[in-house]
């Protein structure tokens, strides 16, 4: 009798569990960014001699490549895919995503350009000691 009750009990619990509808998850709240915080992605084209770079291209070659990539971005190609393909920054594998940051975290020319952008806007070519950047503000 215990075995039958055990099996019937398990089947009954299974039937009840399967018949229950999942409760919808509450909507996730999108919290506003803290004041002075933005999110951006970039494509870095470095050249021989820039800090932390193993690039062998000349400064002039880097500039020409950055100009070509910027034209492709402006023509509507995926910024993230171009970053994955061309960026010399470790963030390339994440489509150039730098995450959220405040003023004082990036080198000044980069920071000034990034904070001047509106969300979804792309900068021109920005030169820093690390090379040439194309910046896209994402938030």
DAFEN-V622438 format. One record per pair of residues at least 24 apart in sequence whose ideal C-beta (glycine too) atoms are under 10 Angstrom apart, sorted by the first residue. I is the first residue (numbers start at 1). J is the second residue. D is the distance in whole Angstrom. If there is no record, write none. Layout:
# DAFEN-V622438
i=<I/I>
j=<J/J>
d=<D/D>
This chain:
# DAFEN-V622438
i=<33/33/33/34/34/35/36/36/36/36/36/37/37/37/37/37/37/38/38/38/38/38/38/38/38/38/38/38/38/38/39/39/39/39/39/39/39/39/39/39/39/40/40/40/40/40/40/40/40/40/40/40/40/40/40/40/40/40/40/40/40/40/41/41/41/41/41/41/41/41/41/41/41/41/41/41/41/41/41/41/41/42/42/42/42/42/42/42/42/42/42/42/42/42/42/42/42/42/42/42/42/42/42/43/43/43/43/43/43/43/43/43/43/43/43/43/43/43/43/43/43/43/43/43/43/43/43/43/44/44/44/44/44/44/44/44/44/44/44/44/44/44/44/44/44/44/45/45/45/45/45/45/45/45/45/45/45/45/46/46/46/46/46/46/46/46/46/47/47/47/47/49/49/50/50/50/50/50/50/51/51/51/51/52/52/52/52/52/52/53/53/53/53/54/55/55/57/57/59/59/59/62/62/62/62/62/63/63/63/63/64/65/65/66/66/66/66/66/66/66/66/67/67/67/67/69/69/69/70/70/70/70/70/70/72/73/73/73/73/74/74/74/79/79/79/79/79/79/80/80/82/82/83/83/86/87/87/87/88/88/88/89/89/89/95/95/96/96/96/96/96/97/97/98/98/98/99/99/100/100/106/106/107/109/110/111/113>
j=<100/102/139/100/102/102/101/102/103/104/115/100/101/102/103/105/139/98/100/101/102/103/111/114/115/117/119/137/138/139/97/98/99/100/101/114/119/136/137/138/139/96/97/98/99/100/101/106/110/111/113/114/115/117/119/123/133/135/136/137/138/139/79/80/83/87/89/91/94/95/96/97/98/99/114/122/134/135/136/137/138/79/83/87/89/91/92/96/97/98/106/110/113/114/122/123/126/130/133/134/135/136/137/69/70/73/79/80/82/83/84/85/86/87/88/89/91/92/95/96/122/125/131/132/133/134/135/136/83/86/87/88/89/90/91/92/96/110/126/128/130/131/132/133/134/135/69/70/86/87/88/89/125/130/131/132/133/134/87/88/89/128/129/130/131/132/133/88/130/131/132/129/131/88/128/129/130/131/132/128/129/130/131/88/89/90/129/130/131/88/89/130/131/88/88/131/88/131/127/131/132/88/125/127/131/132/125/127/131/132/132/131/132/124/125/126/127/131/132/133/134/124/125/132/134/125/132/134/122/123/124/125/132/134/134/122/123/134/136/122/124/134/120/122/134/135/136/138/136/138/134/136/134/136/134/131/133/134/130/131/132/130/131/133/136/138/133/134/135/136/138/136/138/135/136/138/138/139/138/139/133/135/133/133/135/135/137>
d=<7/10/6/8/8/9/10/5/6/9/9/5/7/5/9/10/9/9/7/7/8/9/10/6/6/8/8/6/8/6/8/7/6/5/8/9/9/10/7/5/4/9/8/5/9/9/8/9/9/10/9/5/9/7/10/9/10/6/6/5/6/8/6/7/6/9/10/7/8/6/4/5/6/9/10/10/9/7/5/8/6/9/7/7/7/7/10/5/9/6/9/8/10/8/10/9/8/10/5/6/5/7/10/6/9/8/7/10/6/5/9/9/6/4/9/8/9/8/9/6/10/10/10/9/7/5/8/8/9/9/5/5/4/9/8/8/8/10/10/9/6/6/7/5/8/10/7/10/7/7/6/9/9/10/5/5/8/8/9/4/8/10/10/6/4/8/10/9/10/6/8/10/10/9/9/7/5/5/9/10/6/6/9/9/9/9/10/7/10/6/10/7/7/8/6/7/9/9/9/8/9/9/10/10/6/6/7/8/9/6/10/10/8/10/5/9/9/8/4/8/6/10/7/9/10/9/9/6/8/9/7/6/9/5/10/6/10/6/8/7/10/10/10/7/8/10/5/9/9/10/8/10/9/9/9/10/9/9/9/7/10/8/9/9/9/10/9/9/9/7/10/9/7/9/10/9/10/10/10/7/10/10/10/8/7/10/9>
